[in-house]
Amino acid sequence: MLTDQELLRYSRQILLKQIDIDGQTRLKAARVLIVGLGGLGSPVALYLAAAGVGELHLADFDQVDLTNLQRQILHDTSSIGRAKVDSAMARLAALNPEVRLVAQCGALDSDSLGAAVAAVDLVLDCSDNFTTREAVNAACVAARKPLVSGAAIRLEGQLSVFDPRRDDSPCYHCLYGHGSEAELTCSEAGVVGPLVGLVGSLQALEALKLLAGFGEPLVGRLLLVDALGSRFRELRVKRDPACVVCGGGHGE
């Protein structure tokens, strides 16, 4: 049930027939894991907290650095040197005290990542390296939890949804294979702030659609963002029946 205060706080999205009180109630009951509290994780965490997602699990091992502040809007100058999880907890609690916040401090190994994924309804990968993305994907496939994955570097971004509950859904590994450990990070290649804000906001939107049960999620589709030309392009992505992660019945 929603309290009078919650009905008022979320009234503008409750007005949408696609969400209504039923959808808002589902959001309140939802538990979400956000992996990475940087450029992508900042808008994700802020918008999901503001939207009334009931429980946010926040995972990051890093501390706030001055160079983060150009794009990581969850943190501010007074947070420099502070653990990103702690900085995020303070900011989100101030934004919406109705939301339950669970800290996942430190790097997640295979066991702790599996437990963290199993404890929630949906996962958002907002990390910045291929190794973490592969590990998060494998954990989501094993636990049959939907994964909203985003990435942004330089002036290019991409976004997709992988849902192991659906037989037709590819997983991250179907799309990217073994990837490349030589991938550049934002600290090496650079990135423009509003681009990660855009991709992260779209990740939050996809999460709300999945949790509240409206719209058409980006399952089987890869959205490509060209910030230089202000263009969006969409590619179809099929599940690979020979995938070593989700092939043969999604890892079961």
C-alpha positions in Angstrom: 0.0 0.0 0.0 1.1 3.6 -0.7 0.9 6.2 2.1 -0.7 9.6 1.5 2.8 11.1 1.5 3.9 8.6 -1.2 0.8 9.3 -3.3 1.7 13.0 -3.3 5.4 12.5 -3.9 4.9 10.2 -6.9 1.7 11.8 -8.1 3.1 13.0 -11.5 4.1 9.5 -12.6 1.0 7.9 -11.0 -1.0 10.1 -13.3 0.4 8.1 -16.2 -2.0 5.3 -17.1 0.9 3.0 -17.9 2.1 3.3 -14.3 -0.9 4.3 -12.1 -1.1 3.1 -8.4 -0.5 -0.5 -9.3 2.8 0.3 -11.1 3.9 2.6 -8.3 3.1 -0.2 -5.8 5.3 -2.6 -7.8 8.1 0.0 -7.7 7.8 0.3 -4.0 8.1 -3.5 -3.6 11.1 -3.8 -5.9 14.8 -4.4 -5.0 17.5 -3.2 -7.4 21.3 -3.6 -7.5 23.3 -0.8 -9.1 26.9 -1.9 -9.9 29.0 1.2 -10.2 28.2 4.7 -8.8 30.1 6.7 -11.4 29.0 8.5 -14.5 26.2 6.0 -15.4 25.3 5.0 -11.9 24.8 8.6 -10.8 21.7 9.3 -12.9 20.5 5.7 -12.4 20.6 5.9 -8.6 19.1 9.5 -8.5 16.2 8.7 -10.8 15.3 5.3 -9.3 15.4 6.8 -5.8 13.3 9.7 -6.9 10.8 7.4 -8.7 10.2 5.4 -5.5 12.0 2.1 -6.1 11.7 0.5 -2.7 15.2 -0.8 -2.1 18.4 0.2 -3.8 21.6 -1.9 -3.3 24.6 0.2 -4.1 27.9 -1.5 -5.1 31.2 0.3 -5.7 34.8 -0.1 -4.4 36.1 3.3 -5.3 36.5 6.7 -3.7 35.4 10.1 -5.1 38.2 11.9 -7.0 38.2 15.4 -8.3 38.3 14.2 -11.9 35.0 12.3 -11.3 33.0 15.5 -10.7 32.7 16.5 -14.3 30.2 13.7 -14.9 29.4 11.8 -11.7 26.6 14.1 -10.5 25.7 11.9 -7.5 28.9 13.3 -5.7 30.1 16.8 -5.0 33.3 18.5 -4.0 32.8 17.8 -0.3 32.8 14.1 -1.1 36.3 14.0 -2.5 38.2 11.2 -0.8 35.1 9.6 0.5 33.9 6.2 -0.5 31.4 6.5 -3.4 29.0 4.2 -1.6 29.0 6.5 1.4 28.6 9.6 -0.7 25.8 8.0 -2.6 24.0 6.9 0.5 24.0 10.4 1.9 22.8 12.0 -1.3 20.0 9.5 -2.0 18.8 9.5 1.6 18.5 13.3 1.4 16.6 13.0 -1.9 14.1 10.4 -0.8 14.1 9.1 2.8 11.3 6.6 1.8 13.8 4.5 -0.1 15.8 1.7 1.7 19.5 1.8 0.9 21.8 -1.2 1.2 25.6 -0.6 0.9 27.7 -3.1 -1.0 31.2 -1.8 -0.1 34.3 -3.1 -1.7 34.9 -5.2 -4.8 32.5 -8.0 -5.4 34.0 -11.4 -6.0 32.1 -14.3 -7.6 30.5 -15.4 -4.4 29.5 -12.0 -3.1 28.3 -10.9 -6.6 26.1 -14.0 -6.9 24.6 -13.3 -3.5 24.1 -9.7 -4.3 22.3 -10.5 -7.6 20.2 -13.2 -6.0 18.9 -10.7 -3.3 17.3 -8.3 -5.8 14.7 -8.3 -8.6 16.8 -6.4 -11.3 20.4 -5.4 -11.9 21.8 -2.3 -13.5 25.4 -2.6 -14.8 26.9 0.9 -14.6 30.5 -0.3 -14.4 33.3 0.8 -16.7 35.2 -2.4 -17.5 34.6 -5.6 -19.5 35.6 -8.0 -16.7 33.0 -6.6 -14.3 30.3 -6.6 -17.1 31.0 -10.3 -17.9 30.8 -11.3 -14.2 27.6 -9.4 -13.6 26.1 -10.9 -16.8 27.0 -14.4 -15.7 25.5 -13.9 -12.2 22.3 -12.5 -13.7 22.0 -15.5 -16.1 22.6 -17.9 -13.2 20.0 -16.2 -11.0 17.6 -15.5 -13.9 17.5 -11.8 -13.1 17.0 -9.0 -15.8 20.1 -6.9 -16.5 20.1 -3.3 -17.8 23.5 -2.7 -19.3 24.9 0.7 -20.4 28.3 2.0 -21.6 29.7 5.3 -22.7 33.1 6.5 -23.8 34.3 9.5 -25.8 31.2 10.6 -27.6 29.5 7.2 -28.1 27.1 5.3 -25.9 25.2 2.1 -26.0 22.4 0.4 -24.0 20.6 -2.9 -24.0 18.4 -5.1 -21.7 19.2 -8.8 -21.2 16.4 -10.8 -19.6 17.2 -14.5 -18.8 13.5 -15.0 -17.9 12.7 -14.8 -21.7 13.8 -17.7 -23.9 14.4 -15.3 -26.8 16.7 -12.9 -24.9 20.4 -12.8 -25.6 22.8 -12.2 -22.8 25.7 -9.8 -22.7 28.1 -12.5 -23.8 26.0 -13.3 -26.9 26.6 -9.7 -28.0 30.2 -9.1 -27.0 31.8 -12.5 -26.7 35.0 -12.5 -24.8 35.6 -8.8 -25.5 39.0 -7.3 -25.1 40.9 -6.6 -21.9 42.6 -3.8 -23.9 39.4 -1.7 -23.8 40.0 1.9 -22.9 38.4 3.5 -19.9 37.1 7.0 -19.5 40.3 8.0 -17.7 42.3 7.0 -20.8 40.0 8.0 -23.6 37.8 10.7 -22.1 34.0 11.2 -22.1 31.6 14.1 -22.2 29.5 14.4 -19.1 26.0 14.7 -20.6 26.5 11.6 -22.6 26.8 9.4 -19.5 23.9 11.3 -18.1 21.8 10.4 -21.1 22.8 6.7 -21.2 22.3 6.4 -17.4 18.9 8.1 -17.6 17.9 5.7 -20.3 19.0 2.8 -18.1 16.8 4.1 -15.3 13.9 4.3 -17.7 14.4 0.7 -18.8 14.5 -0.4 -15.2 11.3 1.4 -14.4 9.6 -0.2 -17.4 10.7 -3.7 -16.3 9.7 -3.2 -12.7 6.4 -1.4 -13.1 5.5 -3.5 -16.2 4.9 -1.0 -19.0 6.3 -0.3 -22.4 8.7 -2.3 -24.5 12.1 -3.0 -22.9 15.2 -3.0 -25.1 15.4 -6.8 -25.0 17.0 -8.1 -28.2 17.9 -4.6 -29.3 21.1 -2.6 -28.9 20.6 1.2 -28.8 23.7 3.2 -30.1 24.1 6.8 -29.2 26.2 9.1 -31.4 26.6 12.3 -29.3 28.7 14.0 -31.9 25.9 13.9 -34.5 23.0 13.7 -32.0 21.8 10.5 -33.6 20.3 7.2 -32.3 20.6 3.9 -34.1 19.2 0.5 -33.1 20.6 -2.9 -33.9 18.8 -6.3 -33.5 20.6 -8.8 -31.3 19.8 -12.5 -31.3 20.5 -15.0 -28.7 23.4 -17.3 -29.5 22.3 -20.9 -28.9 26.0 -21.8 -28.6 26.8 -19.1 -26.0 28.9 -20.4 -23.2 27.0 -18.3 -20.7 23.3 -18.6 -21.5 23.3 -21.4 -24.2 21.5 -24.6 -23.4 18.6 -23.2 -21.3 20.2 -20.1 -19.9 23.0 -21.8 -18.0 20.7 -24.3 -16.2 
